[in-house]
Amino acid sequence: MFNASYSVRLFLFNLAVIIMAGIWLSGFDQVHWFIYVVPLFLTAAAVTGFCPGLFISKKILAAIGIRE
C-alpha cells in the first residue's frame, strides 16, 4: 500500500482548503454538487495518507520502467 509523506498530506489538505474557499467565495448554492467531491477526496487522502492518484501514477511509472 502506498502512503503519502507528511508534506504531500499537507499539500493535499491545503489544496482542499483553497478549493473550499473558492466554493465559499462563489456561493455554496451557485456551484455544482460535483465540485464538493474533490475537496472531500483530497481531505480523505490527507487524513489517511492513501491517495489513489499517487498510487496509480506510481504504478504506471513503474510499469514503463521509471523509478522514483
PADOLO-44422 format. One record per residue (C-alpha): residue in three letters; x, y, z. Coordinates in pm, 1 decimal, m for minus. Layout:
residues N
(mitor ALA,(X,Y,Z));
...
END
This chain:
residues 68
(mitor MET,(0.0,0.0,0.0));
(mitor PHE,(129.2,344.8,m87.4));
(mitor ASN,(137.6,601.8,190.5));
(mitor ALA,(189.0,970.1,120.1));
(mitor SER,(453.0,1160.6,313.0));
(mitor TYR,(354.3,1430.7,558.5));
(mitor SER,(448.0,1706.5,313.9));
(mitor VAL,(220.9,1554.9,46.8));
(mitor ARG,(m57.9,1519.7,301.7));
(mitor LEU,(m24.0,1885.7,397.5));
(mitor PHE,(m27.9,1983.1,29.6));
(mitor LEU,(m348.0,1783.5,m28.9));
(mitor PHE,(m514.1,1939.6,274.3));
(mitor ASN,(m414.5,2292.2,169.3));
(mitor LEU,(m547.5,2227.0,m180.7));
(mitor ALA,(m880.3,2112.0,m34.3));
(mitor VAL,(m900.0,2427.4,179.5));
(mitor ILE,(m827.2,2652.0,m120.3));
(mitor ILE,(m1097.3,2480.7,m327.2));
(mitor MET,(m1347.7,2514.1,m42.4));
(mitor ALA,(m1257.3,2883.9,m9.8));
(mitor GLY,(m1328.7,2924.2,m380.8));
(mitor ILE,(m1663.6,2749.8,m338.8));
(mitor TRP,(m1742.1,2974.7,m42.9));
(mitor LEU,(m1649.3,3289.4,m237.3));
(mitor SER,(m1861.3,3174.4,m533.9));
(mitor GLY,(m2154.6,3089.9,m311.0));
(mitor PHE,(m2243.5,2743.3,m189.7));
(mitor ASP,(m2570.9,2748.2,m383.2));
(mitor GLN,(m2402.8,2859.5,m709.3));
(mitor VAL,(m2161.8,2569.3,m769.2));
(mitor HIS,(m2247.5,2225.0,m897.8));
(mitor TRP,(m2266.7,1947.1,m638.2));
(mitor PHE,(m1983.4,1751.3,m802.0));
(mitor ILE,(m1722.7,2014.4,m710.2));
(mitor TYR,(m1769.9,1915.0,m343.9));
(mitor VAL,(m1633.9,1566.8,m425.4));
(mitor VAL,(m1282.8,1696.4,m498.6));
(mitor PRO,(m1216.3,1854.8,m155.1));
(mitor LEU,(m1376.7,1552.4,9.0));
(mitor PHE,(m1134.5,1313.0,m162.3));
(mitor LEU,(m837.9,1543.9,m101.2));
(mitor THR,(m921.7,1568.2,269.4));
(mitor ALA,(m963.9,1190.7,294.3));
(mitor ALA,(m626.5,1144.3,125.0));
(mitor ALA,(m465.0,1393.3,363.0));
(mitor VAL,(m609.8,1221.1,671.3));
(mitor THR,(m545.0,859.8,569.6));
(mitor GLY,(m226.9,908.2,366.8));
(mitor PHE,(m363.5,698.3,80.5));
(mitor CYS,(m402.7,896.5,m238.5));
(mitor PRO,(m539.5,697.2,m533.7));
(mitor GLY,(m390.0,944.1,m782.5));
(mitor LEU,(m39.5,899.6,m641.3));
(mitor PHE,(m86.2,524.1,m622.0));
(mitor ILE,(m194.3,494.4,m986.6));
(mitor SER,(81.2,730.3,m1105.4));
(mitor LYS,(345.0,529.1,m923.0));
(mitor LYS,(216.9,201.9,m1074.8));
(mitor ILE,(210.1,345.8,m1428.3));
(mitor LEU,(561.1,486.9,m1398.0));
(mitor ALA,(687.8,155.5,m1259.6));
(mitor ALA,(527.4,m30.7,m1549.9));
(mitor ILE,(716.1,178.1,m1805.6));
(mitor GLY,(1043.4,149.6,m1613.6));
(mitor ILE,(1069.8,486.3,m1439.5));
(mitor ARG,(1159.5,460.4,m1071.4));
(mitor GLU,(1131.6,721.7,m801.7));
END
